[in-house]
Amino acid sequence: MNSIKALDRLAGDSSSITITVHIHPDGDAIGSGTALMSYLTECRGKDAVLVVPGIVPESIAFITENVPEGRILEYGLDPEGACRRIRESDLLFCLDCNSYSRTTPEMEGLLRASSAKKVLIDHHLNPETESYSLVFSETEISSTCELLYTILKRMPDIGGKVENLPLTSLNALMAGMTTDTNNFANSVWPGTLEMASELLAAGVDRDAILCNLYNSYRENRLRLMAHLVGEKMKITPQGAAYMILDKETQERFDFQEGESEGFVNIPLSIKDVIMSIFLTAEEDRFRVSLRSKRGISANRFAMEYFNGGGHEMAAGGKLPYGTGMASPEDAEAYILKVSGLFLKK
């Protein structure tokens, strides 16, 4: 309760509030960021803006469709405006992002140097708590959206009444929680189902959210998925499945940011696959997504071999070219080596 009082006081005393999330934002990041921004502007009358490292992926842009113009700044489109906003803020929120290093290098420097009060709301392991004035960290929860939901319900002006929150916030929270649980397939806790029930009772149209999330893709995404699973996916003798989305394949299918969301989960439907590894080629590194079945730590695998981390069975990281492998072409050999070592432990 003391933390809620402190948050209420910080919000009340602040005039310029900026919310940021992790780079390559997913539904949980955009959902929680949009929900908090809408609460602060509509319920508290605050000047609040969501600054997104990179851009909002087209596949989840529907979450922000009712947000007034100017309330979301995309660093990938307007880096100067995004950085200026951070400099001018007297309260900073970091959501779904356990460290400023998970933004962009320029944003990280500005966030660390800022004299503003700073609040962390996150559900990942190993949060960088020393960087914040106030921390809300809970790992045994489905998503940052669920954590934020419990916080907002306890705010004095909401008083536990979900219907007092803006519908934009409620829809964003449902969308983010749905994506981070893979539509209730993993990381589901009793509170997750309670949250879903309360949001439905408050007027959230879950059918519309599901349609936007799972039935509104471009044709190219389905053809890319078929190509990766049908022709690119390989499985090691130890039960590690892996797919590599290289630059050539990205160009062939006109790949857009966010369109590979969920691909890493597909191989786990195979009985003998115990871990799934998905690499996406970027300019100077591979972005890494990892999923595992119970008893196999994707988090430890990410920390040991991919400069990352996350949750026990869902983690991510990065693999710079020239680190552990001489070139992008050596990625497969690296995966075979490290997965073999890890799964023999």
C-alpha positions as CSV (number, residue, x, y, z in Angstrom):
1,M,0.0,0.0,0.0
2,N,2.9,2.4,0.7
3,S,4.1,1.9,-2.9
4,I,0.7,2.8,-4.2
5,K,0.6,5.9,-2.1
6,A,4.1,6.8,-3.3
7,L,3.0,6.3,-7.0
8,D,-0.1,8.4,-6.5
9,R,2.0,11.2,-5.0
10,L,4.6,11.0,-7.8
11,A,1.9,11.1,-10.5
12,G,0.1,14.0,-8.7
13,D,3.3,16.1,-8.3
14,S,4.5,15.6,-11.9
15,S,3.7,17.8,-14.9
16,S,5.5,16.0,-17.8
17,I,5.4,12.2,-17.7
18,T,7.1,9.9,-20.2
19,I,6.6,6.2,-20.4
20,T,9.1,3.9,-22.2
21,V,9.2,0.2,-23.0
22,H,11.8,-2.2,-24.5
23,I,13.1,-2.1,-28.0
24,H,11.3,-4.3,-30.6
25,P,8.1,-3.9,-28.5
26,D,5.6,-6.7,-28.3
27,G,2.0,-6.7,-27.3
28,D,2.7,-6.6,-23.6
29,A,5.0,-3.6,-24.0
30,I,2.7,-1.6,-26.2
31,G,-0.4,-2.7,-24.2
32,S,1.0,-1.7,-20.8
33,G,2.5,1.5,-22.1
34,T,-0.7,2.6,-23.9
35,A,-2.8,1.6,-20.8
36,L,-0.8,3.7,-18.4
37,M,-0.6,6.6,-20.7
38,S,-4.4,6.6,-21.2
39,Y,-5.0,6.4,-17.4
40,L,-2.7,9.3,-16.7
41,T,-4.2,11.5,-19.4
42,E,-7.8,10.6,-19.1
43,C,-8.1,10.0,-15.3
44,R,-5.5,12.3,-14.0
45,G,-5.4,15.0,-16.6
46,K,-1.7,14.7,-17.0
47,D,0.6,15.4,-19.9
48,A,1.7,11.8,-20.5
49,V,3.4,10.4,-23.6
50,L,4.6,6.9,-24.6
51,V,8.0,6.9,-26.2
52,V,8.6,3.7,-28.2
53,P,12.1,2.6,-29.0
54,G,11.9,1.9,-32.7
55,I,8.4,1.8,-34.1
56,V,5.0,0.2,-33.1
57,P,4.8,-3.0,-35.2
58,E,1.9,-3.0,-37.7
59,S,0.6,-6.3,-36.2
60,I,-0.2,-4.7,-32.9
61,A,-0.8,-1.1,-34.0
62,F,-4.5,-1.6,-33.4
63,I,-3.8,-1.2,-29.6
64,T,-3.0,2.4,-30.2
65,E,-5.6,3.3,-32.8
66,N,-7.8,5.3,-30.4
67,V,-4.8,7.2,-28.8
68,P,-4.9,11.0,-29.6
69,E,-2.2,12.3,-31.9
70,G,1.0,13.2,-30.2
71,R,0.6,10.9,-27.3
72,I,2.9,8.2,-28.8
73,L,6.4,9.1,-30.1
74,E,8.3,6.5,-32.1
75,Y,12.1,6.9,-31.8
76,G,12.4,5.1,-35.1
77,L,10.5,7.9,-36.9
78,D,11.3,10.9,-34.7
79,P,14.5,10.4,-32.6
80,E,14.9,14.1,-31.9
81,G,11.3,14.4,-30.7
82,A,11.6,11.3,-28.6
83,C,14.8,12.4,-26.9
84,R,13.6,15.9,-26.4
85,R,10.5,14.5,-24.6
86,I,12.7,12.4,-22.2
87,R,14.9,15.5,-21.4
88,E,11.8,17.6,-20.6
89,S,10.1,15.0,-18.3
90,D,10.0,15.2,-14.5
91,L,8.6,11.6,-14.1
92,L,9.7,8.6,-16.2
93,F,8.1,5.2,-16.3
94,C,9.9,2.1,-17.6
95,L,7.4,-0.7,-18.4
96,D,8.1,-4.4,-19.4
97,C,11.8,-3.5,-19.5
98,N,14.1,-4.5,-16.7
99,S,16.9,-2.3,-17.7
100,Y,17.4,0.9,-19.7
101,S,19.9,-1.0,-21.8
102,R,16.9,-2.7,-23.5
103,T,15.9,0.6,-25.2
104,T,18.3,2.3,-27.7
105,P,21.8,3.4,-26.9
106,E,20.8,7.1,-27.1
107,M,17.7,6.6,-25.1
108,E,19.6,4.6,-22.4
109,G,22.1,7.5,-21.9
110,L,19.3,10.1,-21.6
111,L,17.2,7.9,-19.2
112,R,20.2,7.3,-17.0
113,A,21.3,10.9,-17.0
114,S,17.8,12.3,-16.3
115,S,17.2,13.8,-12.8
116,A,13.5,13.0,-13.1
117,K,11.9,10.5,-10.6
118,K,11.8,7.1,-12.2
119,V,9.4,4.2,-11.8
120,L,9.8,0.6,-12.9
121,I,6.9,-1.7,-13.6
122,D,8.1,-5.1,-14.9
123,H,7.7,-8.9,-14.7
124,H,11.1,-10.0,-15.9
125,L,13.9,-11.5,-13.8
126,N,16.9,-9.5,-12.6
127,P,15.4,-5.9,-12.7
128,E,17.9,-3.1,-12.4
129,T,16.2,-1.8,-9.3
130,E,19.0,0.7,-8.3
131,S,18.1,2.9,-11.2
132,Y,14.6,3.7,-10.0
133,S,12.9,5.8,-7.3
134,L,10.0,3.3,-7.1
135,V,9.9,-0.4,-8.2
136,F,7.0,-2.7,-8.9
137,S,8.6,-6.0,-9.8
138,E,6.7,-9.4,-9.9
139,T,8.0,-12.4,-11.8
140,E,5.2,-14.8,-10.9
141,I,2.6,-13.1,-13.0
142,S,1.6,-13.4,-16.6
143,S,2.7,-10.1,-18.0
144,T,3.5,-6.5,-17.2
145,C,-0.1,-5.8,-18.3
146,E,-1.4,-7.9,-15.5
147,L,0.9,-6.3,-13.0
148,L,-0.1,-2.8,-14.2
149,Y,-3.7,-3.8,-13.9
150,T,-3.4,-4.7,-10.3
151,I,-1.6,-1.4,-9.6
152,L,-4.1,0.7,-11.4
153,K,-7.1,-1.0,-9.6
154,R,-5.5,0.0,-6.3
155,M,-5.0,3.7,-7.2
156,P,-7.2,6.0,-5.0
157,D,-9.1,7.5,-8.0
158,I,-10.0,4.0,-9.3
159,G,-10.9,2.5,-6.0
160,G,-10.9,-1.1,-7.1
161,K,-13.6,-0.4,-9.7
162,V,-12.4,-1.5,-13.1
163,E,-15.0,0.4,-14.9
164,N,-13.4,3.7,-13.7
165,L,-10.5,3.0,-16.1
166,P,-10.6,4.3,-19.6
167,L,-11.8,1.7,-22.2
168,T,-8.6,2.3,-24.1
169,S,-6.6,1.2,-21.1
170,L,-8.8,-1.9,-20.6
171,N,-8.5,-3.0,-24.2
172,A,-4.8,-2.4,-24.2
173,L,-4.3,-4.5,-21.0
174,M,-6.4,-7.4,-22.4
175,A,-4.4,-7.3,-25.7
176,G,-1.0,-7.3,-24.0
177,M,-1.9,-10.0,-21.5
178,T,-3.3,-12.2,-24.3
179,T,-0.1,-11.9,-26.3
180,D,2.3,-12.6,-23.4
181,T,0.4,-15.7,-22.4
182,N,0.2,-16.9,-26.1
183,N,-3.6,-16.6,-25.8
184,F,-3.7,-18.3,-22.3
185,A,-1.3,-21.2,-23.4
186,N,1.5,-20.3,-20.9
187,S,2.3,-18.2,-17.8
188,V,-1.3,-18.3,-16.7
189,W,-2.0,-17.7,-13.0
190,P,-5.2,-17.5,-11.1
191,G,-5.0,-13.7,-11.2
192,T,-4.7,-13.8,-15.0
193,L,-8.1,-15.4,-15.4
194,E,-9.6,-13.1,-12.8
195,M,-8.2,-10.1,-14.8
196,A,-9.7,-11.5,-18.0
197,S,-13.1,-12.0,-16.4
198,E,-13.1,-8.5,-14.9
199,L,-12.1,-6.9,-18.2
200,L,-14.8,-8.7,-20.1
201,A,-17.4,-7.6,-17.5
202,A,-16.2,-4.0,-17.9
203,G,-16.9,-4.0,-21.6
204,V,-13.8,-5.3,-23.3
205,D,-14.5,-6.9,-26.7
206,R,-12.2,-9.8,-26.6
207,D,-13.4,-11.2,-29.9
208,A,-12.3,-8.0,-31.6
209,I,-8.9,-8.2,-30.0
210,L,-8.5,-11.8,-31.0
211,C,-9.4,-10.9,-34.6
212,N,-6.9,-8.1,-34.6
213,L,-4.2,-10.3,-33.1
214,Y,-4.6,-13.5,-35.0
215,N,-6.8,-12.9,-38.1
216,S,-5.5,-9.7,-39.6
217,Y,-2.0,-10.7,-40.9
218,R,-0.6,-10.0,-44.3
219,E,-0.5,-12.9,-46.7
220,N,3.2,-12.7,-46.7
221,R,3.4,-13.6,-43.0
222,L,1.7,-16.9,-43.6
223,R,3.9,-17.7,-46.5
224,L,7.0,-16.8,-44.5
225,M,5.8,-19.0,-41.7
226,A,5.2,-21.9,-44.1
227,H,8.7,-21.4,-45.6
228,L,10.4,-21.3,-42.2
229,V,8.6,-24.3,-40.8
230,G,8.6,-26.4,-43.9
231,E,12.0,-25.7,-45.3
232,K,14.2,-23.9,-42.7
233,M,13.4,-25.6,-39.4
234,K,15.8,-28.2,-38.2
235,I,15.9,-30.4,-35.1
236,T,19.0,-31.5,-33.2
237,P,19.4,-35.0,-31.8
238,Q,19.0,-33.5,-28.3
239,G,15.6,-32.1,-29.2
240,A,16.4,-28.4,-29.9
241,A,14.5,-27.0,-32.9
242,Y,15.9,-23.9,-34.6
243,M,15.0,-21.5,-37.4
244,I,17.1,-18.7,-38.8
245,L,15.4,-15.7,-40.4
246,D,18.2,-14.4,-42.5
247,K,18.4,-11.2,-44.5
248,E,17.7,-12.9,-47.8
249,T,14.5,-14.5,-46.5
250,Q,13.4,-11.2,-45.0
251,E,13.8,-9.5,-48.4
252,R,12.1,-12.4,-50.3
253,F,8.9,-12.2,-48.1
254,D,9.0,-8.4,-47.5
255,F,9.3,-9.0,-43.8
256,Q,8.0,-6.3,-41.5
257,E,8.8,-5.9,-37.8
258,G,6.6,-8.0,-35.6
259,E,5.5,-10.4,-38.3
260,S,7.5,-13.3,-36.8
261,E,5.8,-13.0,-33.4
262,G,4.9,-16.4,-32.2
263,F,7.0,-18.4,-34.7
264,V,9.3,-19.5,-31.9
265,N,6.4,-21.3,-30.2
266,I,5.5,-23.5,-33.2
267,P,8.2,-26.2,-32.9
268,L,7.2,-26.9,-29.3
269,S,4.1,-28.6,-30.6
270,I,6.3,-31.5,-31.7
271,K,6.5,-34.2,-29.0
272,D,10.2,-34.7,-29.0
273,V,11.2,-31.0,-29.2
274,I,12.1,-29.6,-25.7
275,M,13.6,-26.3,-26.8
276,S,12.9,-23.8,-29.7
277,I,15.5,-21.3,-30.9
278,F,14.6,-18.5,-33.4
279,L,17.2,-16.1,-34.8
280,T,16.4,-13.0,-36.7
281,A,19.2,-11.3,-38.6
282,E,19.7,-7.6,-38.0
283,E,22.4,-5.2,-39.2
284,D,25.2,-6.3,-36.8
285,R,23.7,-9.2,-34.8
286,F,21.0,-11.8,-34.5
287,R,18.1,-11.2,-32.3
288,V,17.4,-14.4,-30.4
289,S,14.0,-15.8,-29.1
290,L,14.0,-18.9,-27.0
291,R,11.2,-21.1,-25.7
292,S,11.4,-24.4,-23.8
293,K,9.2,-27.1,-22.2
294,R,9.0,-27.6,-18.4
295,G,12.3,-28.7,-16.9
296,I,14.5,-26.9,-19.5
297,S,15.6,-23.4,-18.6
298,A,15.4,-21.1,-21.6
299,N,16.5,-18.3,-19.2
300,R,19.7,-20.0,-18.3
301,F,20.4,-20.9,-21.9
302,A,19.9,-17.2,-22.9
303,M,22.2,-16.0,-20.2
304,E,25.0,-18.5,-20.9
305,Y,25.1,-18.3,-24.7
306,F,23.1,-15.4,-26.0
307,N,23.8,-12.3,-23.8
308,G,20.2,-12.3,-22.6
309,G,17.7,-13.7,-20.2
310,G,14.0,-13.6,-19.4
311,H,11.6,-16.1,-17.9
312,E,12.3,-19.8,-17.1
313,M,10.7,-21.1,-20.3
314,A,10.6,-17.9,-22.4
315,A,13.7,-15.8,-22.9
316,G,15.6,-13.8,-25.4
317,G,19.0,-12.3,-26.2
318,K,21.3,-11.2,-28.9
319,L,24.3,-12.6,-30.7
320,P,26.6,-10.0,-32.3
321,Y,28.4,-11.0,-35.4
322,G,32.0,-11.9,-34.6
323,T,31.1,-13.0,-31.1
324,G,31.1,-16.8,-30.8
325,M,30.9,-17.0,-34.6
326,A,33.0,-15.4,-37.4
327,S,30.0,-14.4,-39.6
328,P,26.2,-14.7,-39.9
329,E,26.8,-17.8,-42.0
330,D,28.2,-19.6,-38.9
331,A,25.0,-19.2,-36.9
332,E,23.8,-22.8,-37.5
333,A,27.1,-24.2,-36.4
334,Y,27.0,-22.0,-33.2
335,I,23.5,-23.2,-32.4
336,L,24.5,-26.9,-32.8
337,K,27.5,-26.4,-30.6
338,V,25.8,-24.5,-27.7
339,S,22.5,-26.4,-27.7
340,G,24.4,-29.7,-27.6
341,L,26.5,-28.5,-24.7
342,F,23.5,-27.1,-22.8
343,L,21.2,-30.0,-23.3
344,K,23.8,-32.5,-22.2
345,K,24.1,-30.8,-18.8
